[in-house]
Amino acid sequence: MKPAQTEYAQQSKKLIRRALIAYTGAIGVVVVALVVSISHGAGWKPAMAGMPLYVILFGGITYQLIKEFRTLKRKKRERSVSTYDGTR
């Protein structure tokens, strides 16, 4: 069995990596919209019409990241408490 600290660090690294990939994808969506708008000669202002979508994307990613971090911390806390109780 791995120590709780090592397992927690490993899982948090995985979580951060997933979040970085998700944020990169969201930034990609914004960049694609901007490139299409500029390539059609319209400038950057029409790309701003997608602002609600961009906010929802970034908000959803951030919400999921916070939710998973809280779950991870709760599991770490429960595991450390059960280790001290001698139940594991």
C-alpha positions in Angstrom: 0.0 0.0 0.0 1.3 3.4 -0.9 1.6 6.2 1.7 -1.4 8.5 1.7 0.8 11.6 0.9 2.4 10.0 -2.2 -1.0 8.8 -3.5 -2.5 12.3 -2.9 0.4 14.0 -4.6 0.1 11.6 -7.6 -3.7 12.2 -7.9 -3.4 15.9 -7.6 -0.8 16.0 -10.4 -3.1 14.0 -12.6 -5.9 16.4 -11.8 -3.8 19.5 -12.6 -2.7 17.9 -15.8 -6.3 17.2 -16.8 -7.2 20.8 -16.0 -4.4 22.2 -18.0 -5.5 20.1 -21.0 -9.1 21.4 -20.6 -8.0 25.0 -20.3 -5.8 24.6 -23.4 -8.8 23.2 -25.3 -11.0 26.2 -24.1 -8.3 28.6 -25.2 -8.2 26.8 -28.5 -11.9 27.4 -29.0 -11.4 31.1 -28.5 -8.4 31.2 -30.8 -10.3 29.3 -33.6 -13.2 31.7 -33.4 -10.8 34.6 -33.5 -8.9 33.2 -36.5 -12.0 32.6 -38.5 -13.3 36.1 -37.7 -10.1 37.7 -38.7 -9.6 35.6 -41.8 -13.0 36.7 -43.1 -11.9 40.3 -42.6 -14.4 41.0 -39.9 -11.8 41.8 -37.1 -12.0 40.6 -33.6 -15.3 42.2 -32.6 -17.6 39.5 -34.1 -15.6 36.9 -32.1 -16.8 38.6 -29.0 -20.3 37.4 -29.8 -19.2 34.0 -28.4 -18.3 35.5 -25.1 -21.1 33.8 -23.2 -19.8 30.4 -24.6 -16.3 31.2 -23.5 -17.4 32.2 -20.0 -19.4 29.0 -19.7 -16.5 26.9 -20.9 -14.0 28.5 -18.5 -16.5 28.5 -15.7 -17.3 24.8 -16.2 -13.7 23.8 -16.2 -13.0 25.8 -13.1 -16.1 24.4 -11.3 -15.1 20.8 -12.1 -11.5 21.4 -11.0 -12.6 22.8 -7.7 -15.1 20.0 -7.2 -12.5 17.3 -7.9 -9.9 19.0 -5.6 -12.4 19.1 -2.8 -13.3 15.4 -3.3 -9.6 14.5 -3.3 -8.9 16.4 -0.1 -11.9 14.8 1.6 -10.7 11.3 0.6 -7.2 12.2 1.9 -8.7 13.4 5.2 -10.9 10.3 5.5 -8.0 8.1 4.8 -5.7 9.7 7.4 -8.5 9.6 10.0 -9.1 5.9 9.3 -5.4 5.2 9.5 -5.2 6.8 12.9 -8.2 4.9 14.1 -6.5 1.6 13.1 -9.4 0.6 10.9 -7.1 0.2 7.9 
